[in-house]
Amino acid sequence: MRPKNVRLDSLPPNREVSSRGKYCRLCTKRRIRCDRTLPECRKCTSRELSCPGFDPVPLRWNQGVASRGKLSGRVIPVLPPARRKDPAGPRSKSSVDEPDSPAVRQEHGVRAVANCAKAAPDFSTLTPYLMQELGLVGHYLSTASVDNLFNHFCNEVTPMLIWLDGPHNTWRNSIPGLAKDSDCLRLSIMGLAAAHLSVTCGGSNNKAVLLHFNHNLRDASLRDLNHKMSLELSRDESKAEENNGDSNVAEILATMLVLCFAEMLTPESTDWSLHLRACRAFVNRHSLQTWHEEPPDPVVRFLFKEALDLEAYANISSFTRTPNLALKQPSNSMFDGHFWIFTGLLHEITMAERQLYDLEQEGGQPPDTDISGWKAKLELAHSTASACIGSVLDPYDSNRSSFYAIIRAHYYAGLIYCHQALIRTADSTESTAAYVDELFNEIQVATGVLPKCTMFCHDLFFPLFVAGTECRGDPHRQSIVQGLFETTISTTGLWCNNGGLTFLRNFWAASGDLSGHWIRFARENQSQISPFLIF
């Protein structure tokens, strides 16, 4: 019997119809007018056809199991990630094997970023049909990973790269914008964020994945940086000096500094010294230290000061060479939230100590040191830095007292370091005893807000280190210094300071009369002591 045609005017007007205003796909395929009756249209049911419904997108759910080929036995047509047998061997040109390709970045980083930084959902939540669109999904997840890593860099990493975070933090305000047009800087920033997540995010699995992610991004950044450096070295010396304010200078120096910071966050790594030497060579080549006027590019000026800041702190524990970067005193003690007076004075004290030692080695008689002159400089630094706090912290901010204590702690630590470095007699320990008591009092005030407030943790390492050098033979104070060192390292992730704590433990355990003479101990045992950075 021939099926009866369904006339639309014969259907009851009160029937339930689809609100989408579209025909079912079968009626569309048959090129007839659909009645849009729910749940199935009458045009299909009258001919005993299965109405597909009125979904706007056709979804194919059952893909079956592959019976042959590389995907044999798999429901989802995705191969497992390829493993390279020889990481040191020649790299394939395929994007799958490149550590900086989107596929590998996605594999090694997305899941960890999803756990630690609220990234996009995991592959397991997607349907088999959508898994076929792996290229689109991978692009989305890669973009989400980049966004999360950049957000982590801006919100969690940049505050600890300067003394006091504020609205004028150049690391947050200018460097991400510079990275938009620079592959090497963008990759290095992502690597720094991954390194910070690896040391502050719980879970050993996440830590291993994020560290691997950081290494891949670092290697990719270095390859691009090496290419840019090759182009830079091919220029004439005259052109290099003329282009001090060029964006290439900011891009290359920022990448070097970010790579250095990433190694400072990596446990048991001393590769920060390699990147710092690269920064030094780059700064010297471009003659940045000979500027007499304000440089045309404020970002380059800021990065120049950042390199000098790292150099000043690295030289405190380095005795194998003479510091070779001249640190000029800026006109303002606080440049974009960074107090440069203390850094400059520490550099001057270190230079003076190295010159005294060289004179002694040559058989000369070192002159008497005028400590009162150094004390006057430190008092001026303390008063000027204290006056600058108002431009960053609100007058009613409850954290002002803690930061005032940090400034005073740096003042007393500077005084003690000055005596340790420049006084060659046995009276240095007695003359610093009162300063040591004041230093411990200020450290106690500054750390009294822990763990509620951790915004100043990264400013404590140098005062803690100096305090540790003065508590040899005092187990109680040693336990205080060690506990605060471990807390601040765990909070900030700045594992470069762990080498300083290891040095203090060796210094405390050493035999002989070494009270206050940690510099002599470090110089005599430098072949057995791993490089460390107090920052």
C-alpha positions as CSV (number, residue, x, y, z in Angstrom):
1,M,0.0,0.0,0.0
2,R,1.3,3.4,-1.0
3,P,2.1,5.6,2.0
4,K,-0.2,8.6,2.3
5,N,1.1,12.1,1.8
6,V,0.8,14.3,4.8
7,R,-0.8,17.7,4.2
8,L,0.4,20.4,6.5
9,D,-3.1,21.9,6.8
10,S,-4.4,18.6,7.9
11,L,-2.2,18.4,11.0
12,P,-3.6,19.6,14.4
13,P,-2.6,23.3,15.0
14,N,-1.9,22.6,18.7
15,R,0.9,20.0,18.0
16,E,4.4,20.6,19.4
17,V,6.7,21.8,16.7
18,S,10.4,22.6,16.6
19,S,11.2,26.2,17.6
20,R,14.4,26.2,15.6
21,G,12.5,27.0,12.4
22,K,14.5,24.5,10.4
23,Y,13.5,21.3,8.6
24,C,14.8,17.9,9.6
25,R,17.9,16.8,7.6
26,L,16.0,14.0,5.9
27,C,13.2,16.2,4.6
28,T,15.9,18.6,3.5
29,K,17.7,15.8,1.7
30,R,14.4,14.7,0.1
31,R,13.6,18.3,-0.9
32,I,10.2,18.4,0.6
33,R,8.6,20.7,3.1
34,C,9.0,19.4,6.7
35,D,6.1,19.7,9.2
36,R,8.7,20.1,12.1
37,T,6.5,18.0,14.5
38,L,8.3,16.9,17.7
39,P,9.8,14.6,18.5
40,E,9.7,13.2,14.9
41,C,8.2,14.9,11.9
42,R,5.1,13.2,10.3
43,K,6.6,13.3,6.8
44,C,9.2,10.8,8.0
45,T,7.1,8.6,10.2
46,S,4.3,8.2,7.6
47,R,6.9,6.5,5.4
48,E,8.4,4.5,8.2
49,L,11.6,6.5,8.1
50,S,13.8,7.4,11.1
51,C,13.5,11.2,11.6
52,P,17.0,12.5,12.5
53,G,15.5,15.4,14.5
54,F,16.3,19.1,14.4
55,D,19.8,19.5,15.9
56,P,21.7,22.3,14.2
57,V,24.9,20.3,13.9
58,P,25.0,16.6,12.9
59,L,27.1,14.7,15.4
60,R,28.6,11.3,14.5
61,W,29.1,9.3,17.7
62,N,30.0,5.8,16.9
63,Q,33.3,5.7,15.0
64,G,34.1,2.1,15.6
65,V,37.4,0.4,16.3
66,A,40.2,0.5,13.8
67,S,41.1,-2.9,12.5
68,R,44.3,-2.2,10.7
69,G,47.0,0.4,10.3
70,K,48.8,2.5,12.9
71,L,45.5,3.1,14.7
72,S,44.6,-0.6,15.0
73,G,42.5,-1.3,18.2
74,R,41.9,2.4,18.9
75,V,38.5,4.1,19.2
76,I,40.0,7.6,19.2
77,P,42.2,8.2,16.1
78,V,45.1,9.8,18.0
79,L,48.6,8.3,18.2
80,P,50.5,8.4,21.5
81,P,53.2,11.1,21.7
82,A,56.4,10.1,19.9
83,R,59.5,9.4,22.1
84,R,62.9,10.4,20.8
85,K,65.5,7.8,21.4
86,D,68.5,10.1,21.3
87,P,67.8,13.6,22.6
88,A,71.3,14.7,21.8
89,G,71.1,13.5,18.2
90,P,70.1,15.4,15.1
91,R,66.6,16.8,15.3
92,S,63.9,15.9,12.8
93,K,62.4,18.6,10.7
94,S,58.9,17.3,11.6
95,S,57.0,19.5,13.9
96,V,56.2,16.5,16.1
97,D,59.9,16.2,17.1
98,E,60.6,19.9,17.6
99,P,60.5,20.8,21.3
100,D,59.2,24.3,20.6
101,S,56.4,23.1,18.3
102,P,52.7,23.5,19.4
103,A,52.2,19.8,19.5
104,V,55.0,19.1,22.0
105,R,54.3,22.2,24.0
106,Q,50.7,21.0,24.3
107,E,51.7,17.5,25.3
108,H,54.2,18.5,28.0
109,G,52.6,21.6,29.3
110,V,48.8,21.7,29.0
111,R,48.0,19.2,31.6
112,A,50.3,20.7,34.2
113,V,49.1,24.3,33.4
114,A,45.5,23.0,33.7
115,N,46.1,21.7,37.2
116,C,48.2,24.7,38.4
117,A,46.8,27.7,36.5
118,K,43.2,26.7,35.6
119,A,43.8,25.9,31.9
120,A,41.5,24.4,29.3
121,P,39.9,20.9,29.8
122,D,41.8,17.7,29.3
123,F,41.5,15.7,26.1
124,S,39.6,13.0,27.9
125,T,36.5,15.2,28.2
126,L,36.1,15.5,24.4
127,T,33.9,13.3,22.2
128,P,35.5,11.0,19.6
129,Y,34.1,13.2,16.8
130,L,35.7,16.3,18.2
131,M,39.0,14.5,18.7
132,Q,39.2,14.3,15.0
133,E,39.5,18.1,15.0
134,L,42.7,17.7,17.0
135,G,44.5,20.5,15.1
136,L,41.8,23.1,16.1
137,V,41.7,21.8,19.7
138,G,45.4,21.7,20.0
139,H,45.6,25.3,18.8
140,Y,43.0,26.3,21.4
141,L,44.8,24.6,24.2
142,S,48.2,26.0,23.2
143,T,46.6,29.5,23.2
144,A,45.1,28.8,26.6
145,S,48.5,27.6,27.9
146,V,50.3,30.7,26.6
147,D,47.7,33.0,28.2
148,N,47.9,31.2,31.5
149,L,51.7,31.3,31.6
150,F,51.7,35.0,30.7
151,N,49.2,35.7,33.4
152,H,51.2,33.8,35.9
153,F,54.3,35.7,34.9
154,C,52.5,39.1,35.3
155,N,50.7,38.3,38.5
156,E,53.1,36.0,40.4
157,V,56.6,36.3,39.0
158,T,57.0,40.0,38.3
159,P,56.3,41.2,41.9
160,M,59.5,39.4,43.2
161,L,61.8,40.8,40.4
162,I,61.8,44.2,42.1
163,W,62.0,45.3,45.7
164,L,58.5,46.6,46.1
165,D,55.7,45.9,43.6
166,G,53.6,48.8,42.4
167,P,51.8,50.3,39.5
168,H,55.1,51.2,37.7
169,N,56.6,47.7,37.6
170,T,58.3,47.6,34.2
171,W,58.5,43.8,34.2
172,R,54.7,43.8,34.1
173,N,53.9,46.9,32.2
174,S,56.5,46.9,29.3
175,I,58.2,43.5,28.9
176,P,55.0,41.5,27.9
177,G,54.3,44.1,25.2
178,L,57.9,43.8,24.0
179,A,57.4,40.0,23.8
180,K,54.5,40.2,21.4
181,D,57.0,40.8,18.5
182,S,59.8,38.6,19.8
183,D,59.7,34.8,19.7
184,C,62.8,34.4,21.9
185,L,61.5,36.7,24.6
186,R,58.0,35.2,24.5
187,L,59.3,31.7,24.9
188,S,61.7,32.6,27.7
189,I,58.9,34.3,29.6
190,M,56.7,31.2,29.3
191,G,59.7,29.1,30.4
192,L,60.2,31.4,33.5
193,A,56.5,31.0,34.4
194,A,56.7,27.2,34.0
195,A,59.9,27.2,36.2
196,H,58.1,29.2,38.9
197,L,55.1,26.9,38.8
198,S,57.3,23.9,39.1
199,V,58.8,25.1,42.4
200,T,55.6,26.6,43.9
201,C,52.9,24.2,42.7
202,G,52.4,21.0,44.7
203,G,52.6,17.5,43.2
204,S,55.7,15.7,42.0
205,N,54.0,14.8,38.6
206,N,53.2,18.4,37.9
207,K,56.7,19.5,38.9
208,A,58.4,17.0,36.5
209,V,56.1,18.0,33.6
210,L,56.5,21.7,34.2
211,L,60.3,21.4,34.4
212,H,60.4,19.5,31.1
213,F,58.1,22.2,29.7
214,N,60.5,24.8,30.9
215,H,63.5,23.1,29.4
216,N,61.9,22.8,26.0
217,L,60.9,26.5,26.0
218,R,64.4,27.5,27.2
219,D,66.0,25.5,24.3
220,A,63.7,27.0,21.8
221,S,64.3,30.5,23.1
222,L,68.1,30.0,23.1
223,R,68.0,28.9,19.4
224,D,66.1,32.0,18.4
225,L,68.3,34.2,20.7
226,N,71.5,32.7,19.1
227,H,70.2,33.6,15.7
228,K,69.5,37.2,16.8
229,M,72.9,37.4,18.4
230,S,74.6,36.2,15.2
231,L,72.9,39.0,13.3
232,E,73.9,41.5,16.0
233,L,77.6,40.4,16.0
234,S,77.6,40.8,12.2
235,R,77.1,44.5,12.5
236,D,79.9,47.0,12.7
237,E,81.1,48.1,16.1
238,S,80.1,51.7,15.2
239,K,76.5,50.6,14.3
240,A,76.2,48.6,17.6
241,E,77.1,51.7,19.6
242,E,74.7,53.9,17.6
243,N,71.8,51.5,18.2
244,N,71.8,51.5,22.0
245,G,68.2,52.4,22.2
246,D,67.1,50.1,19.4
247,S,64.4,47.6,20.2
248,N,66.8,44.8,19.4
249,V,68.9,45.7,22.4
250,A,65.9,45.6,24.7
251,E,64.7,42.3,23.2
252,I,68.1,40.5,23.5
253,L,68.9,41.8,27.0
254,A,65.4,41.1,28.3
255,T,65.6,37.5,27.0
256,M,69.0,37.0,28.6
257,L,67.7,38.3,32.0
258,V,64.6,36.2,31.8
259,L,66.6,33.1,31.1
260,C,68.8,33.9,34.0
261,F,65.8,34.3,36.3
262,A,64.5,31.0,35.2
263,E,67.7,29.2,36.1
264,M,67.7,31.0,39.5
265,L,64.3,29.3,40.1
266,T,65.6,25.9,39.1
267,P,66.9,23.7,42.1
268,E,70.6,22.8,42.0
269,S,71.2,24.8,38.8
270,T,74.1,27.2,38.5
271,D,73.5,28.1,34.9
272,W,72.3,31.5,36.0
273,S,76.0,32.4,36.0
274,L,76.2,31.6,32.2
275,H,73.3,33.9,31.4
276,L,74.7,36.6,33.7
277,R,78.1,36.5,31.9
278,A,76.2,36.8,28.6
279,C,74.4,39.9,29.9
280,R,77.7,41.4,31.0
281,A,79.3,40.8,27.6
282,F,76.3,42.2,25.8
283,V,76.2,45.3,28.0
284,N,79.9,45.9,27.6
285,R,79.7,45.5,23.8
286,H,77.0,48.1,23.5
287,S,78.8,50.5,25.8
288,L,75.7,51.0,27.9
289,Q,77.8,51.8,31.0
290,T,79.2,55.0,29.3
291,W,75.9,56.8,29.1
292,H,76.0,60.2,30.7
293,E,72.5,61.3,29.9
294,E,69.1,59.6,30.1
295,P,69.0,56.8,27.4
296,P,66.4,57.3,24.8
297,D,64.6,54.1,25.6
298,P,63.4,53.8,29.2
299,V,62.9,50.0,28.9
300,V,66.6,49.6,27.8
301,R,67.6,51.8,30.7
302,F,65.6,49.6,33.1
303,L,67.0,46.4,31.7
304,F,70.5,47.8,32.0
305,K,70.0,48.5,35.7
306,E,68.6,45.0,36.2
307,A,71.7,43.5,34.7
308,L,73.9,45.6,37.0
309,D,71.7,44.7,40.0
310,L,72.3,41.0,39.4
311,E,76.0,41.7,38.8
312,A,76.3,43.5,42.1
313,Y,74.7,40.6,44.1
314,A,76.6,37.9,42.2
315,N,80.0,39.6,42.9
316,I,79.5,39.4,46.7
317,S,80.1,35.6,46.6
318,S,82.5,35.5,43.6
319,F,86.2,35.8,44.2
320,T,87.6,34.4,41.0
321,R,87.5,37.6,39.0
322,T,87.4,41.4,39.5
323,P,83.9,42.9,38.8
324,N,84.1,44.6,35.5
325,L,80.8,46.6,35.2
326,A,80.8,50.1,36.5
327,L,77.6,50.7,38.4
328,K,76.7,54.4,38.1
329,Q,74.5,56.0,40.8
330,P,71.2,57.0,39.2
331,S,69.7,60.4,39.9
332,N,66.7,58.9,41.8
333,S,67.2,56.3,44.5
334,M,64.1,54.4,43.4
335,F,63.7,53.6,39.7
336,D,60.3,52.1,38.9
337,G,60.0,50.7,42.4
338,H,63.6,49.5,42.7
339,F,65.9,51.0,45.4
340,W,69.3,51.4,43.7
341,I,71.2,53.2,46.4
342,F,71.7,50.0,48.5
343,T,72.7,48.0,45.4
344,G,75.2,50.6,44.4
345,L,76.8,50.8,47.8
346,L,77.1,47.0,48.1
347,H,78.8,47.0,44.7
348,E,81.3,49.7,45.9
349,I,82.0,47.8,49.1
350,T,82.7,44.6,47.1
351,M,85.0,46.5,44.7
352,A,86.9,48.0,47.6
353,E,87.4,44.6,49.3
354,R,88.7,43.0,46.1
355,Q,91.2,45.9,45.6
356,L,92.4,45.5,49.2
357,Y,92.9,41.8,48.7
358,D,94.9,42.4,45.5
359,L,97.1,44.9,47.3
360,E,97.8,42.4,50.1
361,Q,98.6,39.7,47.6
362,E,101.2,42.0,46.0
363,G,102.8,42.5,49.4
364,G,101.5,46.1,49.9
365,Q,100.2,47.6,53.1
366,P,96.5,48.2,52.8
367,P,95.4,51.7,54.0
368,D,93.2,52.3,57.0
369,T,89.5,52.2,56.0
370,D,87.4,55.2,57.0
371,I,84.2,53.4,58.1
372,S,82.5,56.7,59.1
373,G,82.4,57.7,55.4
374,W,80.7,54.4,54.5
375,K,78.3,54.7,57.4
376,A,77.3,58.2,56.2
377,K,76.6,56.8,52.7
378,L,74.5,54.0,54.2
379,E,72.5,56.4,56.4
380,L,71.8,58.6,53.4
381,A,70.6,55.5,51.5
382,H,68.4,54.5,54.4
383,S,66.8,58.0,54.7
384,T,66.3,58.4,50.9
385,A,64.8,55.0,50.4
386,S,62.5,55.5,53.4
387,A,61.3,58.8,51.9
388,C,60.5,57.0,48.6
389,I,58.1,54.5,50.1
390,G,55.3,57.0,50.0
391,S,55.3,57.0,46.2
392,V,54.6,53.2,46.1
393,L,52.7,52.3,49.3
394,D,49.5,53.9,50.4
395,P,49.9,55.9,53.7
396,Y,47.3,53.7,55.3
397,D,48.7,50.4,54.1
398,S,49.2,48.1,57.0
399,N,52.4,46.7,55.3
400,R,54.3,49.9,55.5
401,S,55.8,49.1,58.9
402,S,57.1,45.7,57.6
403,F,58.8,47.3,54.6
404,Y,60.3,50.0,56.8
405,A,61.8,47.1,58.8
406,I,63.2,45.6,55.6
407,I,64.9,48.9,54.7
408,R,66.4,49.1,58.2
409,A,67.5,45.5,57.9
410,H,69.3,46.3,54.7
411,Y,70.9,49.3,56.4
412,Y,72.3,47.2,59.2
413,A,73.3,44.3,56.9
414,G,75.2,46.9,54.8
415,L,77.0,48.2,57.9
416,I,78.0,44.7,58.9
417,Y,79.1,43.7,55.4
418,C,81.2,46.9,55.3
419,H,83.0,45.9,58.5
420,Q,83.4,42.3,57.3
421,A,84.9,43.4,53.9
422,L,87.0,46.4,54.8
423,I,88.3,46.0,58.3
424,R,91.3,43.6,58.4
425,T,91.7,43.5,62.2
426,A,90.2,41.3,64.9
427,D,88.1,44.3,66.2
428,S,85.6,43.9,63.3
429,T,83.6,41.3,65.3
430,E,83.3,43.5,68.4
431,S,82.4,46.6,66.4
432,T,79.5,44.8,64.6
433,A,78.0,43.1,67.7
434,A,75.5,45.9,68.3
435,Y,74.6,46.0,64.6
436,V,73.9,42.2,64.6
437,D,71.4,42.6,67.5
438,E,69.6,45.4,65.6
439,L,69.6,43.3,62.4
440,F,68.0,40.3,64.1
441,N,65.4,42.7,65.6
442,E,64.5,44.2,62.3
443,I,64.3,40.7,60.6
444,Q,61.9,39.7,63.4
445,V,59.7,42.7,62.7
446,A,59.8,42.2,58.9
447,T,58.9,38.5,59.2
448,G,56.2,39.0,61.8
449,V,53.5,39.2,59.1
450,L,54.4,35.7,57.7
451,P,52.6,33.7,56.5
452,K,49.7,36.1,56.1
453,C,51.7,38.5,53.9
454,T,54.5,37.3,51.7
455,M,54.9,40.3,49.4
456,F,58.3,41.2,50.9
457,C,59.8,37.7,51.2
458,H,62.1,38.1,48.3
459,D,63.7,41.2,50.0
460,L,65.0,39.2,53.0
461,F,67.7,37.1,51.5
462,F,70.7,39.5,51.8
463,P,69.9,40.5,55.4
464,L,69.4,36.9,56.3
465,F,72.7,35.8,54.8
466,V,74.6,38.6,56.6
467,A,72.9,37.6,59.8
468,G,73.9,34.0,59.2
469,T,77.5,34.9,58.8
470,E,77.5,36.5,62.3
471,C,75.9,33.7,64.3
472,R,78.7,31.1,64.1
473,G,78.6,29.3,67.5
474,D,75.1,30.4,68.3
475,P,72.7,27.4,67.5
476,H,69.6,29.4,68.5
477,R,70.2,32.1,65.9
478,Q,71.4,29.6,63.4
479,S,68.0,27.8,63.6
480,I,66.2,31.2,63.1
481,V,68.3,32.0,60.0
482,Q,67.9,28.5,58.6
483,G,64.1,28.4,59.2
484,L,63.6,31.8,57.6
485,F,65.8,30.9,54.6
486,E,63.8,27.7,54.0
487,T,60.5,29.5,54.4
488,T,61.4,32.3,52.0
489,I,62.9,29.9,49.4
490,S,59.7,27.8,49.5
491,T,57.5,30.9,49.2
492,T,59.4,32.7,46.4
493,G,60.9,29.7,44.6
494,L,64.2,31.5,44.3
495,W,66.4,28.4,44.7
496,C,69.6,30.2,43.8
497,N,69.6,31.3,47.5
498,N,69.7,27.7,48.7
499,G,73.4,27.7,47.8
500,G,73.9,30.5,50.3
501,L,72.2,28.5,53.0
502,T,74.4,25.5,52.2
503,F,77.4,27.8,52.4
504,L,76.3,29.0,55.8
505,R,75.9,25.5,57.1
506,N,79.4,24.7,56.0
507,F,80.7,27.9,57.6
508,W,79.0,27.1,60.9
509,A,80.4,23.6,60.9
510,A,84.0,24.6,60.0
511,S,86.7,24.4,62.6
512,G,89.1,27.1,63.6
513,D,88.6,30.8,64.6
514,L,86.6,32.2,61.7
515,S,84.1,34.4,63.7
516,G,82.9,37.0,61.2
517,H,85.4,36.1,58.6
518,W,83.2,34.3,56.1
519,I,84.9,36.1,53.2
520,R,88.2,34.5,54.1
521,F,86.5,31.1,54.5
522,A,84.8,31.4,51.1
523,R,88.0,32.5,49.4
524,E,90.1,29.7,50.8
525,N,87.5,27.1,50.0
526,Q,86.2,28.4,46.7
527,S,87.2,25.2,44.8
528,Q,85.0,23.1,47.1
529,I,82.1,25.6,47.2
530,S,79.5,25.6,44.4
531,P,78.6,29.1,43.0
532,F,75.7,30.7,44.8
533,L,73.7,33.9,44.4
534,I,72.1,35.8,47.2
535,F,69.2,37.7,45.5
